[in-house]
Amino acid sequence: MSHSDDSEGKHLVRIKPAREQTDRQQPEWLDLKALQQYACLSERTLREWIHRLVNPLPAVRVGAKILVRRTTFDAWLEGHKVDSVDLSRAVDEIFLDVTDGR
């Protein structure tokens, strides 16, 4: 929020969009508790992703803490988008499997 006066001396309050405020308030490095809140995921899920053998979530350990860079998490998550499903094609494939291609 910022304050200013208009030409008539009235006090104006400008409210910044919530997204802009959130980005500035959110630290770049998040511990698992903060990342859990940021991503709406369980700590267990985050730990599993960090320790995956294939394409793990990048993280660093500082003493006993595990930290993840917020922008790295966002980019990593974007790389795991769910493809849309062609329901018609899926039904056709199941039908062919059930009928042995007849």
C-alpha positions as CSV (number, residue, x, y, z in Angstrom):
1,M,0.0,0.0,0.0
2,S,1.3,3.5,-0.7
3,H,-0.1,6.9,0.3
4,S,-0.2,10.1,-1.8
5,D,-2.2,13.3,-2.0
6,D,-4.3,14.3,-5.0
7,S,-4.5,17.9,-6.3
8,E,-7.2,18.8,-3.8
9,G,-5.2,17.6,-0.8
10,K,-7.3,14.5,-0.2
11,H,-5.4,11.5,1.1
12,L,-5.4,8.6,-1.4
13,V,-4.4,5.0,-0.7
14,R,-3.2,2.8,-3.4
15,I,-3.4,-0.9,-2.9
16,K,-1.0,-3.1,-4.7
17,P,-2.3,-6.4,-6.1
18,A,-2.0,-9.3,-3.7
19,R,0.2,-11.3,-6.1
20,E,2.8,-8.5,-6.1
21,Q,2.7,-8.2,-2.3
22,T,3.1,-11.9,-1.9
23,D,6.1,-12.2,-4.2
24,R,8.0,-9.5,-2.3
25,Q,7.1,-10.9,1.1
26,Q,8.0,-14.5,0.2
27,P,11.7,-15.3,0.8
28,E,13.7,-16.8,-2.0
29,W,14.8,-19.8,0.0
30,L,12.2,-21.8,1.8
31,D,12.6,-24.5,4.4
32,L,10.3,-27.5,4.2
33,K,7.7,-26.0,6.5
34,A,7.5,-22.8,4.5
35,L,7.5,-24.7,1.2
36,Q,4.7,-26.9,2.6
37,Q,2.5,-23.8,3.1
38,Y,3.6,-22.2,-0.1
39,A,2.8,-25.3,-2.2
40,C,-0.1,-26.7,-0.2
41,L,1.7,-30.1,0.0
42,S,2.7,-32.3,2.8
43,E,6.2,-32.4,4.1
44,R,6.3,-36.1,3.4
45,T,5.5,-35.4,-0.3
46,L,8.2,-32.8,-0.5
47,R,10.8,-35.1,1.1
48,E,9.8,-37.8,-1.4
49,W,10.2,-35.5,-4.3
50,I,13.6,-34.3,-3.0
51,H,14.9,-37.9,-2.7
52,R,13.5,-39.3,-6.0
53,L,16.1,-41.1,-8.0
54,V,14.9,-39.7,-11.3
55,N,14.4,-35.9,-11.6
56,P,14.4,-35.0,-7.9
57,L,13.3,-31.6,-6.6
58,P,16.6,-29.6,-6.3
59,A,17.3,-28.7,-2.7
60,V,20.3,-27.9,-0.4
61,R,21.1,-28.9,3.1
62,V,22.4,-26.3,5.5
63,G,23.1,-28.0,8.8
64,A,19.9,-29.9,9.7
65,K,17.7,-27.7,7.4
66,I,16.7,-28.6,3.9
67,L,16.1,-25.5,1.8
68,V,14.5,-25.1,-1.7
69,R,14.7,-22.0,-3.8
70,R,11.2,-20.8,-4.5
71,T,11.8,-20.0,-8.1
72,T,13.5,-23.4,-8.7
73,F,10.5,-25.1,-7.1
74,D,8.1,-23.2,-9.4
75,A,10.1,-24.1,-12.5
76,W,10.5,-27.8,-11.4
77,L,6.8,-28.0,-10.8
78,E,5.9,-26.5,-14.2
79,G,7.9,-29.3,-15.8
80,H,5.5,-31.8,-14.3
81,K,2.2,-30.6,-15.9
82,V,-0.5,-33.2,-16.4
83,D,-1.2,-33.7,-20.0
84,S,-4.9,-33.4,-21.0
85,V,-6.6,-36.7,-21.6
86,D,-8.3,-37.6,-24.9
87,L,-11.2,-39.4,-23.3
88,S,-12.5,-40.7,-26.6
89,R,-9.2,-42.2,-27.5
90,A,-8.8,-43.8,-24.1
91,V,-12.2,-45.4,-24.4
92,D,-11.4,-46.7,-27.9
93,E,-8.1,-48.3,-26.6
94,I,-9.9,-49.9,-23.6
95,F,-12.6,-51.2,-25.9
96,L,-10.0,-52.7,-28.2
97,D,-8.2,-54.4,-25.3
98,V,-11.4,-55.9,-23.9
99,T,-12.6,-57.2,-27.3
100,D,-9.1,-58.3,-28.3
101,G,-9.3,-56.0,-31.3
102,R,-12.5,-57.4,-32.7
